[in-house]
Amino acid sequence: MTNKASATYFRKYREIIVAVALFLAFDISILILNFYTSFQIDQDAVSINLSGRQRYVSQRVARTLLEIDAALVAGKPVQRATLDELRNGATIFQASMVAFRHGGVVPGGDGKPVRLEAVDSARGRELQAKAEALWNPYYALLQPILESDNFTPAQLSAALAYSQANNLALLNVANDFVTEAQALGASRASRLRTIQTVGIALSLLNFAYTVFASLRHLFANDRKIEMAQKETAEILDTVKEGLFLLDPAFRIGSQFSTSLGAMLGRPVQAGANFRDMLASMVPADVLALAVDYIDLLFGDHVKEALVGDLNPLTSIEVMVSDGNGATARRFLTLQFNRVRDEGKITHLLVTVLDVTTQMVLERALVEAKGKAKAEMEVMLDLLKINPGTLNMFLKSAERTLLEINELLGTAGGTLDYRRTVNTVFRKIHTLKGEAATLGIDMFESLAQQFETLLARLREKGDVSGDDLLALPFPLEEFLQRITMVRSLTARLAAYHDAFAPASDSDAFADNLASLAQRVASDHGKQVNLVAELDLMHALPPKMRAELKDITIQLLRNAVAHGIEPAPDREAQSKPAAGRIHVTLKPSEAGEYELTMRDDGRGLSPQVIREALLRSGRYSEEQLAELDDRQVVMRIFEPGFSTAKEVSRDAGHGVGMDVVKHRIEQLGARLRISSRAREYTQFSIQFAI
């Protein structure tokens, strides 16, 4: 502010400035007087306390002399505590007497040192002189007893005789001293009240004058402000954009456009914190960038034109209420321009623009491009799959999803709801395994998302019909993706002509090898798969489908749980890559046997026990009643898994549940053999 501007302001508000200066002078003077008087009152309180203590100490000294004399008369030794009490009392009384005369530091009532000012009243000095006249001879007679334990009876008798002759007089002087200290404190308290009363009266008079002078100026300024506000309101009511001023403390100015609240979808108040408003509109990371950007604009060392491209509040998405309870999505852009006063940045002018139409068009274009790209990626994946195998997968997946939809429509009752969730879980997990085997990431990802939703339902204590209402939505998305894949394959004429089953066993073995490599890569492992499944094509279609599901789940389980990471295997003198061998061969009595064997860590009953206990399914007492074989068979329970983290291949506890369910449908027999750190083998025997 220039000297000229300062002089102008002083002339304009001279009366108010003078009144405020007088008010401050009154207040400061009263505060100083209050502080000084309060300090004196505090000192008076110390004097009252210590003078009262003198009464008690004088009596304690007299009583202790009597106790010492009584002990000597009785022929008993004088106790050390009695002598210490006498010496402490005499020392404190003497120190206080000196402090009352000259001022000084003495022990307080709590033993801590306190400052005692010298007595300054005439009556106090008179009483101090009387007390010294009585005490000094007394203290001299006490010296032989205070300085040594070897005092004579004559020395004790002299001190005791003086005490008995003058104790009452000393007590009376001490009482008078207390009364004088109390009277002095009361006088100073009265003086403090008088000072405060006068000060308050003067302050009130000055305040009344200040109010009168201020109101006179305010009335004159109000008339000018009303005219300016009327013109500003007409402008702000007319503009379509959202306009407001923002100060360095992130406060919204008192004037803003009428359209601002409707554009932001929330009420706007003058003085509201813009940072808090932004926090409810944008994510935390965008908020942090916006705050830094606004702080940068308030700094004067960066040119405004150079930081425009850094604005993070362009095309932000907000939900806006239409006033009837419905909400609509809008895209807003906030522009900032500096406002200067005499060259200094005081505010930012914020302009809010609705760019919804532009953003909708841009997003529609991006979505169309993304859809085309996704369809192309899916199409490229489909070209890698045997046409007959893909056709069978699509039919099987559609049939499974329709079965799930029918299950959801007929479920009823809490137990039935939970049973339905477990059944749906098995079907979706099977579908995920088939998609993973074929390498169709889109369907595997959808199944993984579906499993996550089912896992949350299964973890609930009670499952209700309302909980199942969320399941049809992922089902519908699954079916739409199947329709999309069929549409894509239909457009590939050459590919469509080749849609016929061919080499199903070889294709399945290749798919298993791809699945094993993918699961191993996800878990940071190496694996080699040997598959001998030539007899698969000789089985009936339904039985073949059941065996494929079992093989897929056992393979995922072997790679995710059985095979160790390469460093662990090398530490056990094993090859870095684990070996998995799956075979389908005839067995005795015209039956078949599917065998899955890995050379991994083996099944550990102890690890399974710990996982069962950790899951809360069994108590320690219940587990103690189970032998190792019974514990191992618990891996087939729905929802149980030894995995510590959930992934798309392990953790939901549904894979072995699927195996058990498929074995039951086949009417097959399961045999498990395992040896720690050597192998695990699942053998399934069945008849056609």
C-alpha positions in Angstrom: 0.0 0.0 0.0 1.4 3.4 -1.0 1.8 6.4 1.4 -0.9 8.2 -0.5 -3.3 5.3 -0.1 -2.4 5.0 3.6 -3.1 8.7 4.2 -6.5 8.4 2.4 -7.5 5.4 4.6 -6.5 7.3 7.8 -8.5 10.4 6.9 -11.5 8.2 6.1 -11.4 6.1 9.3 -9.7 8.6 11.6 -12.4 8.5 14.3 -12.5 4.7 14.4 -8.7 4.4 14.5 -8.4 6.9 17.4 -11.1 5.1 19.3 -9.5 1.7 18.8 -6.1 3.1 19.9 -7.7 4.5 23.1 -9.4 1.1 23.7 -6.1 -0.7 23.3 -4.4 1.7 25.6 -7.1 1.3 28.3 -6.9 -2.5 28.0 -3.2 -2.7 28.1 -3.0 -0.4 31.2 -5.6 -2.5 33.0 -3.9 -5.7 32.1 -0.6 -4.4 33.5 -2.2 -3.3 36.7 -4.1 -6.6 37.0 -0.9 -8.5 36.5 1.0 -6.5 39.1 -1.8 -6.7 41.7 -2.4 -10.4 41.0 1.3 -11.0 41.5 1.2 -9.2 44.9 -1.9 -11.2 45.9 -0.1 -14.4 45.0 2.8 -13.3 47.2 0.3 -12.5 50.0 -1.1 -16.0 49.7 2.4 -17.4 50.1 3.0 -15.1 53.2 -0.4 -16.3 54.7 0.5 -19.9 54.2 4.0 -19.7 55.6 3.0 -17.5 58.5 0.3 -20.1 59.4 3.0 -22.7 59.1 5.1 -20.8 61.6 2.4 -21.3 64.2 2.4 -25.0 63.6 6.2 -25.3 63.5 6.6 -23.4 66.8 4.3 -25.8 68.5 6.0 -28.8 66.9 9.4 -27.6 68.3 7.9 -27.2 71.8 6.2 -30.6 71.7 9.4 -32.3 70.4 11.4 -30.8 73.3 8.9 -32.3 75.8 9.2 -35.7 74.1 13.0 -35.6 74.3 12.8 -34.6 78.0 10.3 -37.3 78.8 12.6 -39.9 77.1 15.6 -38.8 79.2 13.5 -38.8 82.4 12.4 -42.4 81.7 16.0 -43.4 81.0 15.2 -44.3 77.4 17.4 -43.3 74.4 16.1 -40.4 72.3 14.8 -41.6 68.9 16.7 -40.3 65.8 13.3 -39.4 64.2 12.5 -37.2 67.2 15.8 -35.3 67.0 15.4 -34.9 63.2 11.9 -33.5 63.7 13.2 -30.9 66.1 16.0 -29.9 63.8 13.8 -29.7 60.7 11.2 -27.6 62.6 13.8 -25.2 64.0 15.6 -24.9 60.7 12.3 -24.1 58.8 11.2 -21.6 61.4 14.5 -19.8 61.4 14.7 -19.7 57.5 11.1 -18.3 57.4 12.0 -15.7 60.0 15.0 -14.5 57.9 12.9 -14.5 54.7 10.1 -12.5 56.4 12.8 -9.9 57.3 14.9 -9.8 54.1 13.0 -11.9 51.5 14.3 -15.1 50.1 13.6 -18.7 49.0 12.3 -21.2 51.6 10.7 -24.7 51.4 7.0 -24.5 50.7 4.2 -26.7 52.2 4.9 -29.4 49.6 8.7 -29.2 50.2 9.3 -27.3 46.9 11.2 -24.0 47.2 9.0 -20.8 47.0 9.9 -17.2 46.9 8.9 -15.2 50.0 8.9 -11.4 49.9 10.0 -9.3 52.9 7.3 -7.9 55.1 6.7 -4.3 54.0 3.7 -3.1 56.1 4.3 -1.2 59.4 2.2 -3.6 61.4 3.9 -6.6 59.8 7.4 -5.3 60.7 6.2 -4.6 64.3 5.0 -8.2 64.6 8.2 -9.5 62.9 10.3 -7.6 65.5 8.2 -9.2 68.4 8.6 -12.6 66.9 12.4 -12.2 66.5 12.7 -11.0 70.0 11.0 -14.2 71.3 12.6 -16.6 68.8 16.2 -15.5 68.7 17.0 -16.4 72.3 15.0 -19.5 71.9 16.9 -20.5 68.8 20.3 -19.8 70.6 19.3 -22.2 73.4 18.4 -24.8 70.9 21.8 -24.7 69.1 23.5 -27.3 71.4 20.7 -29.8 70.7 20.5 -29.0 67.0 24.2 -29.3 66.4 25.0 -32.5 68.3 23.5 -35.6 69.8 25.7 -35.2 72.9 23.9 -32.3 74.5 23.7 -32.1 78.3 20.6 -32.3 80.5 21.3 -28.8 81.6 21.2 -27.5 78.0 17.9 -29.4 77.3 16.4 -28.0 80.6 17.4 -24.4 79.6 15.8 -24.7 76.2 12.7 -26.5 77.6 12.3 -23.8 80.4 12.4 -21.0 77.8 9.9 -22.8 75.6 7.4 -23.3 78.3 7.8 -19.7 79.4 7.5 -18.1 75.9 5.7 -20.6 73.7 2.2 -19.0 74.3 3.6 -15.5 73.5 5.3 -16.8 70.4 2.0 -18.5 69.3 0.1 -15.3 69.8 2.6 -13.2 67.7 2.3 -15.9 65.0 -1.5 -15.7 65.0 -1.4 -11.9 64.8 1.1 -12.2 61.9 -1.4 -14.4 60.0 -4.2 -12.0 60.7 -2.0 -9.1 59.3 -1.1 -11.1 56.2 -4.8 -11.9 55.5 -5.8 -8.3 56.0 -3.1 -7.1 53.6 -4.2 -9.7 51.0 -7.9 -8.6 51.3 -6.8 -5.0 50.9 -5.0 -5.7 47.6 -7.9 -7.8 46.3 -10.2 -4.9 47.0 -7.8 -2.6 45.1 -7.8 -5.1 42.2 -11.6 -5.0 42.0 -11.6 -1.2 42.0 -9.1 -1.1 39.2 -11.1 -3.6 37.1 -14.3 -1.7 37.7 -12.9 1.6 36.6 -11.2 0.0 33.6 -14.3 -1.8 32.4 -16.3 1.5 32.8 -13.8 3.4 30.6 -13.7 0.6 28.1 -17.5 0.5 27.8 -17.5 4.3 27.2 -14.8 4.0 24.6 -16.6 1.0 23.0 -19.9 3.0 22.8 -18.0 5.8 21.0 -16.3 3.3 18.6 -19.7 1.8 17.8 -21.2 5.2 17.1 -18.4 6.2 14.8 -18.4 2.9 13.0 -22.1 2.8 12.4 -22.0 6.3 10.9 -19.4 5.2 8.4 -21.1 1.9 7.8 -24.4 3.5 6.9 -22.7 5.7 4.3 -20.8 2.8 2.8 -23.8 0.5 2.8 -25.6 2.8 0.4 -22.7 2.6 -2.0 -22.4 -1.1 -1.6 -26.0 -1.8 -2.2 -25.8 -0.1 -5.6 -22.7 -2.1 -6.6 -24.2 -5.4 -5.4 -27.4 -4.8 -7.4 -25.3 -4.3 -10.6 -23.2 -7.4 -9.8 -26.3 -9.5 -9.0 -27.8 -8.6 -12.4 -24.7 -9.8 -14.1 -24.4 -13.0 -12.1 -28.1 -13.9 -12.6 -27.6 -13.6 -16.4 -24.5 -15.5 -17.2 -24.8 -19.2 -18.1 -21.4 -20.2 -16.8 -20.5 -20.8 -13.2 -18.5 -17.9 -11.9 -17.0 -17.3 -8.4 -13.9 -15.9 -6.8 -11.5 -18.0 -4.8 -9.1 -16.6 -2.2 -5.7 -18.2 -1.1 -7.4 -20.0 1.8 -9.6 -21.8 -0.7 -12.7 -19.9 0.4 -15.5 -19.2 -2.1 -16.3 -15.4 -2.5 -19.6 -13.9 -1.5 -20.6 -13.3 -5.1 -21.1 -16.2 -7.5 -23.4 -16.8 -10.5 -26.8 -18.2 -10.0 -26.1 -21.1 -12.3 -23.1 -22.3 -10.3 -25.1 -24.5 -7.8 -27.0 -26.2 -10.6 -23.9 -26.9 -12.6 -22.0 -28.4 -9.6 -25.0 -30.4 -8.5 -24.7 -29.2 -4.9 -25.5 -26.1 -2.8 -22.9 -23.3 -2.8 -22.4 -21.0 0.1 -20.3 -17.9 0.4 -17.1 -18.6 2.4 -17.4 -22.4 1.9 -14.2 -24.3 1.6 -13.6 -25.1 -2.1 -11.1 -27.8 -1.2 -13.9 -29.7 0.7 -16.3 -29.3 -2.2 -13.7 -30.7 -4.6 -13.1 -33.6 -2.3 -16.7 -34.8 -2.8 -16.4 -34.4 -6.6 -13.0 -35.8 -7.6 -10.7 -38.7 -6.5 -8.1 -38.1 -3.9 -5.2 -38.1 -6.5 -7.0 -35.5 -8.7 -7.7 -33.4 -5.6 -4.1 -33.3 -4.6 -3.1 -32.2 -8.1 -5.8 -29.5 -8.1 -4.7 -28.1 -4.8 -1.0 -28.0 -6.0 -2.2 -26.3 -9.3 -4.2 -23.6 -7.4 -1.3 -22.9 -5.0 0.9 -22.5 -8.1 -1.5 -19.9 -9.6 -1.4 -17.9 -6.3 2.4 -17.8 -6.5 3.7 -14.9 -8.5 6.8 -16.5 -9.8 5.1 -18.6 -12.6 3.4 -17.0 -15.6 -0.2 -17.8 -15.9 0.0 -18.7 -19.6 2.7 -21.3 -19.0 0.7 -23.5 -16.5 -2.7 -23.6 -18.3 -2.0 -27.0 -19.7 -1.3 -28.4 -16.1 -4.9 -27.8 -15.0 -6.2 -31.2 -13.7 -9.8 -30.0 -13.5 -10.7 -30.3 -17.1 -13.5 -32.7 -18.1 -14.1 -33.9 -14.5 -17.1 -36.2 -14.0 -19.8 -35.3 -11.5 -23.2 -36.6 -10.5 -25.8 -33.9 -10.5 -29.3 -34.0 -9.0 -32.2 -32.7 -11.1 -34.2 -31.7 -8.0 -36.6 -34.6 -8.2 -34.3 -37.2 -6.6 -32.9 -38.4 -9.9 -29.2 -37.9 -10.8 -27.5 -37.3 -14.1 -23.8 -37.5 -15.1 -22.1 -34.3 -16.2 -18.6 -33.3 -17.3 -17.3 -30.0 -16.1 -14.2 -28.0 -16.9 -12.9 -25.4 -14.4 -10.8 -22.5 -15.7 -8.7 -20.3 -13.4 -7.6 -16.7 -14.0 -5.6 -14.5 -11.7 -7.2 -11.4 -10.1 -4.7 -8.7 -9.1 -5.0 -5.7 -6.8 -2.2 -3.1 -7.1 -0.1 -5.8 -8.8 -0.6 -8.4 -6.1 -2.6 -11.7 -6.7 -5.6 -11.6 -4.4 -8.1 -14.0 -5.9 -8.6 -16.5 -8.7 -11.6 -16.0 -11.0 -13.0 -19.6 -11.5 -15.2 -20.3 -14.6 -17.1 -23.5 -14.6 -18.1 -24.8 -18.1 -20.4 -27.7 -18.9 -18.6 -29.9 -21.5 -21.0 -32.9 -21.2 -22.0 -33.0 -24.9 -18.4 -32.9 -26.0 -17.2 -35.6 -23.6 -20.1 -37.9 -24.4 -19.2 -37.8 -28.1 -15.5 -38.3 -27.3 -16.2 -41.3 -25.0 -18.6 -42.8 -27.6 -15.8 -42.7 -30.1 -13.3 -44.2 -27.7 -15.7 -46.9 -26.7 -16.4 -47.8 -30.3 -12.6 -48.0 -31.0 -12.2 -50.1 -27.8 -15.0 -52.5 -28.7 -13.5 -53.0 -32.2 -10.1 -53.6 -30.7 -11.5 -56.1 -28.2 -13.4 -57.9 -30.9 -10.2 -58.1 -32.9 -8.3 -59.5 -29.9 -11.0 -62.1 -29.2 -11.0 -63.0 -32.9 -7.3 -63.6 -32.9 -7.6 -65.8 -29.8 -10.3 -67.8 -31.4 -8.2 -68.5 -34.5 -5.8 -70.4 -32.2 -8.5 -72.8 -31.0 -9.6 -76.0 -32.7 -13.0 -75.1 -34.3 -14.7 -78.2 -33.0 -13.3 -77.7 -29.5 -14.5 -74.1 -29.5 -18.0 -75.1 -30.7 -18.3 -77.7 -28.0 -17.1 -75.1 -25.4 -19.6 -72.5 -26.4 -22.5 -75.0 -26.3 -21.3 -76.4 -22.9 -20.8 -72.9 -21.5 -24.3 -71.8 -22.6 -25.9 -74.9 -21.2 -24.1 -74.4 -17.9 -25.2 -70.8 -17.6 -28.8 -71.6 -18.4 -28.7 -74.4 -15.7 -27.4 -71.8 -13.2 -30.2 -69.4 -14.2 -32.7 -72.1 -13.6 -31.2 -73.0 -10.2 -31.4 -69.3 -9.1 -35.1 -69.2 -10.1 -36.0 -72.3 -8.1 -33.9 -71.8 -4.9 -35.8 -71.3 -1.7 -34.9 -71.4 2.0 -31.7 -70.6 3.8 -30.1 -74.0 3.4 -31.2 -74.3 -0.2 -29.7 -70.8 -0.9 -26.3 -71.9 0.5 -26.5 -75.2 -1.4 -27.3 -73.3 -4.5 -24.3 -71.0 -4.1 -22.0 -74.0 -3.7 -23.5 -75.7 -6.8 -23.2 -72.5 -8.9 -19.6 -72.1 -7.6 -18.7 -75.6 -8.9 -20.3 -75.0 -12.3 -18.6 -71.6 -12.7 -15.2 -73.0 -11.5 -15.6 -75.8 -14.1 -16.4 -73.3 -16.8 -13.3 -71.2 -15.8 -11.1 -74.3 -16.0 -12.4 -75.1 -19.5 -11.8 -71.5 -20.6 -8.3 -71.5 -19.1 -7.6 -74.7 -20.9 -8.6 -73.2 -24.2 -6.7 -70.0 -23.5 -9.8 -67.8 -23.8 -8.8 -65.0 -21.3 -12.1 -63.2 -21.7 -14.2 -66.0 -20.4 -11.7 -67.0 -17.7 -11.7 -63.4 -16.4 -15.5 -63.3 -16.3 -15.6 -66.5 -14.4 -13.0 -65.2 -12.0 -15.1 -62.1 -11.3 -18.2 -64.3 -10.8 -16.3 -66.5 -8.3 -15.3 -63.4 -6.3 -18.9 -62.5 -6.0 -19.9 -66.1 -5.0 -17.0 -66.2 -2.4 -18.4 -63.2 -0.7 -21.8 -64.8 -0.5 -20.4 -68.1 0.8 -18.5 -66.3 3.6 -21.7 -64.8 4.9 -23.3 -66.4 7.9 -26.8 -66.6 6.3 -27.6 -66.4 2.6 -30.9 -64.9 1.7 -32.9 -64.7 -1.5 -31.9 -61.0 -1.8 -28.3 -62.0 -1.9 -28.9 -64.1 -5.0 -30.4 -61.1 -6.8 -26.9 -59.9 -7.9 -26.1 -63.1 -9.7 -28.2 -62.8 -12.8 -26.2 -59.7 -14.0 -22.8 -61.5 -14.5 -24.8 -64.4 -16.0 -26.3 -62.1 -18.6 -22.9 -60.6 -19.4 -21.5 -64.1 -19.8 -24.3 -65.0 -22.2 -23.8 -61.8 -24.2 -20.1 -62.6 -24.6 -21.0 -66.1 -25.9 -23.3 -64.5 -28.4 -20.6 -62.0 -29.4 -18.1 -64.9 -30.0 -20.6 -66.8 -32.1 -21.2 -63.6 -34.1 -17.4 -63.2 -34.7 -16.9 -66.8 -35.7 -19.9 -66.6 -38.0 -18.2 -63.7 -39.9 -15.1 -65.9 -40.5 -16.3 -67.9 -43.4 -13.3 -70.0 -43.8 -13.1 -70.7 -40.1 -16.8 -71.5 -40.1 -16.4 -74.1 -42.8 -13.9 -75.9 -40.6 -16.3 -76.1 -37.6 -16.2 -79.9 -37.1 -14.8 -82.1 -34.3 -11.3 -83.2 -35.0 -8.6 -84.8 -32.9 -10.4 -84.0 -29.7 -7.9 -86.0 -27.6 -4.8 -84.3 -29.1 -6.4 -80.8 -28.9 -7.3 -81.4 -25.2 -3.7 -82.5 -24.4 -2.4 -79.4 -26.1 -4.8 -77.2 -24.2 -3.7 -78.9 -20.9 -0.1 -78.2 -21.7 -0.9 -74.5 -22.4 -2.9 -74.3 -19.2 -0.1 -75.8 -17.2 2.4 -73.3 -18.6 0.1 -70.4 -17.9 -0.6 -71.4 -14.2 3.1 -72.0 -13.6 4.0 -68.6 -15.0 1.4 -66.9 -12.8 2.9 -68.6 -9.7 6.6 -68.2 -10.7 7.2 -71.8 -11.3 8.4 -74.1 -14.1 6.6 -77.3 -15.1 6.6 -80.0 -17.8 3.4 -81.9 -18.6 3.2 -85.3 -20.1 -0.3 -86.3 -21.2 -1.3 -89.7 -22.5 -5.0 -89.3 -23.2 -5.5 -91.1 -26.5 -8.4 -93.2 -25.1 -10.4 -90.1 -24.2 -12.1 -90.1 -27.6 -13.4 -93.6 -27.0 -15.5 -92.6 -24.0 -19.1 -91.5 -24.2 -19.5 -87.7 -24.6 -21.0 -87.1 -21.1 -18.3 -89.2 -19.4 -15.6 -87.5 -21.5 -16.8 -84.1 -20.3 -16.8 -85.2 -16.7 -13.2 -86.5 -17.0 -12.0 -83.4 -18.7 -13.4 -81.3 -15.8 -11.6 -83.6 -13.3 -8.3 -83.4 -15.3 -8.4 -79.6 -15.5 -9.0 -79.1 -11.8 -6.4 -81.7 -10.7 -3.9 -80.1 -13.1 -4.5 -76.6 -11.7 -4.2 -77.9 -8.2 -1.0 -79.8 -9.0 0.7 -76.7 -10.4 -0.6 -74.2 -7.9 -0.2 -76.3 -4.7 2.0 -79.3 -5.5 4.9 -78.1 -7.7 7.5 -76.0 -5.7 9.2 -72.9 -7.1 12.5 -73.6 -8.9 14.8 -72.4 -6.0 13.0 -74.7 -3.5 13.2 -77.7 -5.9 16.9 -77.1 -6.6 17.6 -76.9 -2.8 16.0 -80.5 -2.6 18.2 -81.7 -5.5 15.2 -81.8 -7.9 15.1 -80.5 -11.4 14.1 -76.8 -11.6 11.0 -77.7 -13.7 8.3 -79.9 -12.0 7.0 -82.9 -13.8 3.3 -83.8 -14.1 2.1 -87.0 -15.7 -1.5 -87.5 -16.6 -2.7 -90.8 -18.2 -5.9 -92.5 -19.1 -5.4 -96.3 -19.4 -7.6 -99.5 -19.2 -7.5 -101.3 -15.9 -8.5 -104.7 -14.8 -12.1 -106.0 -15.1 -12.7 -103.8 -18.2 -12.5 -100.5 -16.2 -10.5 -97.4 -17.0 -8.2 -95.4 -14.7 -7.3 -91.7 -14.9 -4.1 -90.9 -13.1 -2.6 -87.5 -12.3 0.9 -87.6 -10.6 3.3 -84.7 -9.8 6.7 -84.8 -8.3 6.1 -81.8 -6.0 5.9 -81.3 -2.2 3.3 -83.9 -1.5 0.2 -83.7 0.7 1.1 -82.7 4.3 -1.6 -83.6 6.9 0.0 -81.1 9.3 -0.3 -78.2 6.7 -3.9 -79.2 6.1 -4.6 -79.4 9.8 -3.3 -75.9 10.3 -5.3 -74.5 7.4 -8.5 -76.2 8.8 -7.8 -74.7 12.2 -7.1 -71.3 10.7 -10.3 -71.3 8.7 -12.4 -71.9 11.8 -14.0 -75.0 10.4 -12.6 -77.3 13.1 -11.4 -76.8 16.7 -8.2 -78.3 18.0 -10.2 -81.0 19.8 -12.1 -82.0 16.7 -8.9 -82.2 14.6 -7.2 -84.3 17.3 -9.9 -87.0 16.8 -9.1 -87.3 13.0 -6.3 -89.5 11.6 -4.1 -88.2 8.8 -6.2 -89.9 6.1 -9.3 -88.3 7.4 -7.6 -84.9 7.5 -6.3 -85.2 3.9 -9.9 -86.0 2.7 -11.0 -82.6 4.0 -9.4 -81.0 1.0 -12.6 -81.8 -0.9 -14.8 -79.7 1.4 -16.5 -76.7 -0.4 -14.7 -73.5 0.4 -11.6 -75.0 1.9 -8.1 -74.1 0.6 -4.6 -74.1 1.9 -3.7 -71.2 -0.3 -2.9 -68.0 1.7 -3.9 -65.7 -1.2 -6.8 -65.8 -3.7 -5.8 -66.0 -7.3 -7.6 -67.1 -10.4 -6.2 -70.7 -10.0 -6.4 -71.2 -6.2 -7.8 -69.8 -3.0 -11.6 -70.1 -3.4 -11.7 -73.8 -2.3 -13.9 -74.9 -5.1 -11.5 -76.9 -7.4 -11.4 -80.1 -5.3 -15.1 -79.7 -4.6 -15.7 -80.0 -8.4 -13.4 -83.1 -8.6 -15.4 -84.8 -5.8 -18.7 -83.9 -7.4 -17.6 -85.2 -10.9 -16.3 -88.4 -9.3 -19.7 -89.0 -7.7 -21.5 -88.4 -10.9 -19.2 -90.9 -12.7 -19.8 -93.5 -9.9 -16.0 -93.7 -9.8 -13.5 -94.6 -7.0 -10.7 -92.3 -5.9 -7.4 -93.3 -4.5 -4.8 -90.8 -3.2 -1.2 -91.6 -2.5 1.5 -89.1 -1.5 5.0 -88.9 0.0 6.3 -85.7 1.5 8.7 -83.8 -0.8 8.4 -86.6 -3.5 5.0 -86.9 -5.1 1.3 -86.8 -5.0 -0.9 -89.1 -7.1 -4.7 -89.1 -7.7 -6.1 -92.3 -9.3 -9.7 -92.4 -10.5 -11.2 -95.8 -11.5 -14.5 -96.0 -13.3 -16.4 -98.3 -15.6 -18.2 -97.3 -18.9 
